[in-house]
Amino acid sequence: MKTSIIAATILIGTFLNGCAVQNDKTQFQGLGLTYQSDVKKLDNGDYLTEVEAAPAAGRIQGAIGTATKKASDFCRVQNKSMREVKTDIDTHLLVNGVARLTFKCV
């Protein structure tokens, strides 16, 4: 009995600790945290950025807003504008909002 409780605790703890996105940067937004990936170049020339936002950071809308700002800033450094190709939204652990933004710099 004791062994199964320890195993279940370890399994649940491991599950709850993981992020839905690659966590290259953690930042406060409002009262909550966002977990952000770096911008990645895809094989077709588009770019991808991913953001997970806690409920106090705006959940899905917070994740979309942060991903859009990150993409716009990335393109602005190149003196270009960001054009959205696709946005996928999801939830992680039914609590945090996740946004995956595919975009081009034009």
Biotite code that builds the C-alpha atoms (Angstrom):
import biotite.structure as struc

atoms = struc.array([
    struc.Atom([0.000, 0.000, 0.000], chain_id="A", res_id=1, res_name="MET", atom_name="CA", element="C"),
    struc.Atom([2.742, 2.424, 0.957], chain_id="A", res_id=2, res_name="LYS", atom_name="CA", element="C"),
    struc.Atom([4.667, 1.722, -2.269], chain_id="A", res_id=3, res_name="THR", atom_name="CA", element="C"),
    struc.Atom([1.628, 2.437, -4.464], chain_id="A", res_id=4, res_name="SER", atom_name="CA", element="C"),
    struc.Atom([1.017, 5.757, -2.714], chain_id="A", res_id=5, res_name="ILE", atom_name="CA", element="C"),
    struc.Atom([4.638, 6.801, -3.254], chain_id="A", res_id=6, res_name="ILE", atom_name="CA", element="C"),
    struc.Atom([4.510, 5.728, -6.915], chain_id="A", res_id=7, res_name="ALA", atom_name="CA", element="C"),
    struc.Atom([1.246, 7.605, -7.484], chain_id="A", res_id=8, res_name="ALA", atom_name="CA", element="C"),
    struc.Atom([2.648, 10.731, -5.830], chain_id="A", res_id=9, res_name="THR", atom_name="CA", element="C"),
    struc.Atom([5.738, 10.668, -8.050], chain_id="A", res_id=10, res_name="ILE", atom_name="CA", element="C"),
    struc.Atom([3.654, 10.090, -11.177], chain_id="A", res_id=11, res_name="LEU", atom_name="CA", element="C"),
    struc.Atom([1.202, 12.900, -10.389], chain_id="A", res_id=12, res_name="ILE", atom_name="CA", element="C"),
    struc.Atom([4.024, 15.279, -9.449], chain_id="A", res_id=13, res_name="GLY", atom_name="CA", element="C"),
    struc.Atom([5.837, 14.594, -12.713], chain_id="A", res_id=14, res_name="THR", atom_name="CA", element="C"),
    struc.Atom([2.641, 15.151, -14.709], chain_id="A", res_id=15, res_name="PHE", atom_name="CA", element="C"),
    struc.Atom([1.845, 18.451, -13.007], chain_id="A", res_id=16, res_name="LEU", atom_name="CA", element="C"),
    struc.Atom([5.360, 19.889, -13.344], chain_id="A", res_id=17, res_name="ASN", atom_name="CA", element="C"),
    struc.Atom([5.607, 19.715, -17.133], chain_id="A", res_id=18, res_name="GLY", atom_name="CA", element="C"),
    struc.Atom([4.783, 22.628, -19.415], chain_id="A", res_id=19, res_name="CYS", atom_name="CA", element="C"),
    struc.Atom([2.881, 22.266, -22.659], chain_id="A", res_id=20, res_name="ALA", atom_name="CA", element="C"),
    struc.Atom([5.471, 24.413, -24.450], chain_id="A", res_id=21, res_name="VAL", atom_name="CA", element="C"),
    struc.Atom([9.244, 24.503, -24.454], chain_id="A", res_id=22, res_name="GLN", atom_name="CA", element="C"),
    struc.Atom([10.024, 26.888, -21.598], chain_id="A", res_id=23, res_name="ASN", atom_name="CA", element="C"),
    struc.Atom([12.818, 29.151, -22.858], chain_id="A", res_id=24, res_name="ASP", atom_name="CA", element="C"),
    struc.Atom([11.552, 32.148, -20.887], chain_id="A", res_id=25, res_name="LYS", atom_name="CA", element="C"),
    struc.Atom([9.262, 32.536, -17.866], chain_id="A", res_id=26, res_name="THR", atom_name="CA", element="C"),
    struc.Atom([7.753, 35.951, -17.270], chain_id="A", res_id=27, res_name="GLN", atom_name="CA", element="C"),
    struc.Atom([5.106, 37.558, -15.049], chain_id="A", res_id=28, res_name="PHE", atom_name="CA", element="C"),
    struc.Atom([2.109, 38.949, -16.915], chain_id="A", res_id=29, res_name="GLN", atom_name="CA", element="C"),
    struc.Atom([-0.391, 40.602, -14.636], chain_id="A", res_id=30, res_name="GLY", atom_name="CA", element="C"),
    struc.Atom([-0.513, 38.376, -11.562], chain_id="A", res_id=31, res_name="LEU", atom_name="CA", element="C"),
    struc.Atom([0.332, 35.113, -13.338], chain_id="A", res_id=32, res_name="GLY", atom_name="CA", element="C"),
    struc.Atom([3.170, 33.466, -15.196], chain_id="A", res_id=33, res_name="LEU", atom_name="CA", element="C"),
    struc.Atom([3.683, 32.878, -18.889], chain_id="A", res_id=34, res_name="THR", atom_name="CA", element="C"),
    struc.Atom([5.989, 30.212, -20.262], chain_id="A", res_id=35, res_name="TYR", atom_name="CA", element="C"),
    struc.Atom([7.395, 31.182, -23.649], chain_id="A", res_id=36, res_name="GLN", atom_name="CA", element="C"),
    struc.Atom([9.392, 29.372, -26.296], chain_id="A", res_id=37, res_name="SER", atom_name="CA", element="C"),
    struc.Atom([11.941, 31.116, -28.469], chain_id="A", res_id=38, res_name="ASP", atom_name="CA", element="C"),
    struc.Atom([10.923, 31.838, -32.066], chain_id="A", res_id=39, res_name="VAL", atom_name="CA", element="C"),
    struc.Atom([11.737, 28.838, -34.253], chain_id="A", res_id=40, res_name="LYS", atom_name="CA", element="C"),
    struc.Atom([12.165, 28.856, -38.037], chain_id="A", res_id=41, res_name="LYS", atom_name="CA", element="C"),
    struc.Atom([10.171, 26.112, -39.745], chain_id="A", res_id=42, res_name="LEU", atom_name="CA", element="C"),
    struc.Atom([11.303, 24.172, -42.821], chain_id="A", res_id=43, res_name="ASP", atom_name="CA", element="C"),
    struc.Atom([8.880, 26.070, -45.089], chain_id="A", res_id=44, res_name="ASN", atom_name="CA", element="C"),
    struc.Atom([10.312, 29.479, -44.065], chain_id="A", res_id=45, res_name="GLY", atom_name="CA", element="C"),
    struc.Atom([7.532, 30.370, -41.610], chain_id="A", res_id=46, res_name="ASP", atom_name="CA", element="C"),
    struc.Atom([8.218, 30.963, -37.907], chain_id="A", res_id=47, res_name="TYR", atom_name="CA", element="C"),
    struc.Atom([6.621, 29.462, -34.798], chain_id="A", res_id=48, res_name="LEU", atom_name="CA", element="C"),
    struc.Atom([6.331, 30.702, -31.240], chain_id="A", res_id=49, res_name="THR", atom_name="CA", element="C"),
    struc.Atom([4.456, 29.072, -28.362], chain_id="A", res_id=50, res_name="GLU", atom_name="CA", element="C"),
    struc.Atom([3.153, 30.555, -25.110], chain_id="A", res_id=51, res_name="VAL", atom_name="CA", element="C"),
    struc.Atom([1.433, 28.990, -22.099], chain_id="A", res_id=52, res_name="GLU", atom_name="CA", element="C"),
    struc.Atom([-0.354, 31.402, -19.751], chain_id="A", res_id=53, res_name="ALA", atom_name="CA", element="C"),
    struc.Atom([-1.727, 30.799, -16.261], chain_id="A", res_id=54, res_name="ALA", atom_name="CA", element="C"),
    struc.Atom([-5.286, 31.951, -15.439], chain_id="A", res_id=55, res_name="PRO", atom_name="CA", element="C"),
    struc.Atom([-3.983, 35.076, -13.661], chain_id="A", res_id=56, res_name="ALA", atom_name="CA", element="C"),
    struc.Atom([-1.986, 35.900, -16.829], chain_id="A", res_id=57, res_name="ALA", atom_name="CA", element="C"),
    struc.Atom([-5.078, 35.825, -19.033], chain_id="A", res_id=58, res_name="GLY", atom_name="CA", element="C"),
    struc.Atom([-5.215, 32.106, -19.854], chain_id="A", res_id=59, res_name="ARG", atom_name="CA", element="C"),
    struc.Atom([-5.946, 31.637, -23.609], chain_id="A", res_id=60, res_name="ILE", atom_name="CA", element="C"),
    struc.Atom([-6.315, 35.347, -24.434], chain_id="A", res_id=61, res_name="GLN", atom_name="CA", element="C"),
    struc.Atom([-3.132, 36.088, -22.489], chain_id="A", res_id=62, res_name="GLY", atom_name="CA", element="C"),
    struc.Atom([-1.265, 33.365, -24.365], chain_id="A", res_id=63, res_name="ALA", atom_name="CA", element="C"),
    struc.Atom([-2.478, 34.660, -27.749], chain_id="A", res_id=64, res_name="ILE", atom_name="CA", element="C"),
    struc.Atom([-1.590, 38.253, -26.862], chain_id="A", res_id=65, res_name="GLY", atom_name="CA", element="C"),
    struc.Atom([1.881, 37.351, -25.639], chain_id="A", res_id=66, res_name="THR", atom_name="CA", element="C"),
    struc.Atom([2.592, 35.155, -28.691], chain_id="A", res_id=67, res_name="ALA", atom_name="CA", element="C"),
    struc.Atom([1.414, 37.916, -31.047], chain_id="A", res_id=68, res_name="THR", atom_name="CA", element="C"),
    struc.Atom([3.576, 40.533, -29.319], chain_id="A", res_id=69, res_name="LYS", atom_name="CA", element="C"),
    struc.Atom([6.588, 38.206, -29.360], chain_id="A", res_id=70, res_name="LYS", atom_name="CA", element="C"),
    struc.Atom([6.122, 37.558, -33.105], chain_id="A", res_id=71, res_name="ALA", atom_name="CA", element="C"),
    struc.Atom([5.604, 41.256, -33.892], chain_id="A", res_id=72, res_name="SER", atom_name="CA", element="C"),
    struc.Atom([8.733, 42.219, -31.957], chain_id="A", res_id=73, res_name="ASP", atom_name="CA", element="C"),
    struc.Atom([10.722, 39.504, -33.762], chain_id="A", res_id=74, res_name="PHE", atom_name="CA", element="C"),
    struc.Atom([9.681, 40.851, -37.172], chain_id="A", res_id=75, res_name="CYS", atom_name="CA", element="C"),
    struc.Atom([10.104, 44.510, -36.149], chain_id="A", res_id=76, res_name="ARG", atom_name="CA", element="C"),
    struc.Atom([13.810, 43.871, -35.433], chain_id="A", res_id=77, res_name="VAL", atom_name="CA", element="C"),
    struc.Atom([14.096, 42.878, -39.110], chain_id="A", res_id=78, res_name="GLN", atom_name="CA", element="C"),
    struc.Atom([12.202, 46.058, -40.189], chain_id="A", res_id=79, res_name="ASN", atom_name="CA", element="C"),
    struc.Atom([9.296, 43.881, -41.334], chain_id="A", res_id=80, res_name="LYS", atom_name="CA", element="C"),
    struc.Atom([5.695, 43.339, -40.323], chain_id="A", res_id=81, res_name="SER", atom_name="CA", element="C"),
    struc.Atom([4.272, 40.176, -38.799], chain_id="A", res_id=82, res_name="MET", atom_name="CA", element="C"),
    struc.Atom([1.598, 38.314, -40.760], chain_id="A", res_id=83, res_name="ARG", atom_name="CA", element="C"),
    struc.Atom([-0.232, 35.516, -38.965], chain_id="A", res_id=84, res_name="GLU", atom_name="CA", element="C"),
    struc.Atom([-0.410, 32.219, -40.840], chain_id="A", res_id=85, res_name="VAL", atom_name="CA", element="C"),
    struc.Atom([-2.187, 30.131, -38.205], chain_id="A", res_id=86, res_name="LYS", atom_name="CA", element="C"),
    struc.Atom([-2.968, 30.187, -34.495], chain_id="A", res_id=87, res_name="THR", atom_name="CA", element="C"),
    struc.Atom([-3.704, 26.973, -32.598], chain_id="A", res_id=88, res_name="ASP", atom_name="CA", element="C"),
    struc.Atom([-5.098, 27.208, -29.080], chain_id="A", res_id=89, res_name="ILE", atom_name="CA", element="C"),
    struc.Atom([-5.249, 24.527, -26.416], chain_id="A", res_id=90, res_name="ASP", atom_name="CA", element="C"),
    struc.Atom([-5.276, 24.090, -22.654], chain_id="A", res_id=91, res_name="THR", atom_name="CA", element="C"),
    struc.Atom([-2.763, 22.415, -20.385], chain_id="A", res_id=92, res_name="HIS", atom_name="CA", element="C"),
    struc.Atom([-4.092, 20.562, -17.348], chain_id="A", res_id=93, res_name="LEU", atom_name="CA", element="C"),
    struc.Atom([-7.489, 22.181, -18.110], chain_id="A", res_id=94, res_name="LEU", atom_name="CA", element="C"),
    struc.Atom([-6.192, 25.348, -16.432], chain_id="A", res_id=95, res_name="VAL", atom_name="CA", element="C"),
    struc.Atom([-3.474, 27.139, -18.424], chain_id="A", res_id=96, res_name="ASN", atom_name="CA", element="C"),
    struc.Atom([-4.087, 28.510, -21.908], chain_id="A", res_id=97, res_name="GLY", atom_name="CA", element="C"),
    struc.Atom([-1.710, 27.578, -24.723], chain_id="A", res_id=98, res_name="VAL", atom_name="CA", element="C"),
    struc.Atom([-1.228, 29.423, -28.030], chain_id="A", res_id=99, res_name="ALA", atom_name="CA", element="C"),
    struc.Atom([0.928, 28.263, -30.934], chain_id="A", res_id=100, res_name="ARG", atom_name="CA", element="C"),
    struc.Atom([1.386, 31.047, -33.479], chain_id="A", res_id=101, res_name="LEU", atom_name="CA", element="C"),
    struc.Atom([2.758, 30.351, -36.953], chain_id="A", res_id=102, res_name="THR", atom_name="CA", element="C"),
    struc.Atom([3.705, 33.575, -38.749], chain_id="A", res_id=103, res_name="PHE", atom_name="CA", element="C"),
    struc.Atom([5.737, 35.213, -41.533], chain_id="A", res_id=104, res_name="LYS", atom_name="CA", element="C"),
    struc.Atom([7.772, 38.393, -41.514], chain_id="A", res_id=105, res_name="CYS", atom_name="CA", element="C"),
    struc.Atom([6.846, 40.458, -44.591], chain_id="A", res_id=106, res_name="VAL", atom_name="CA", element="C"),
])
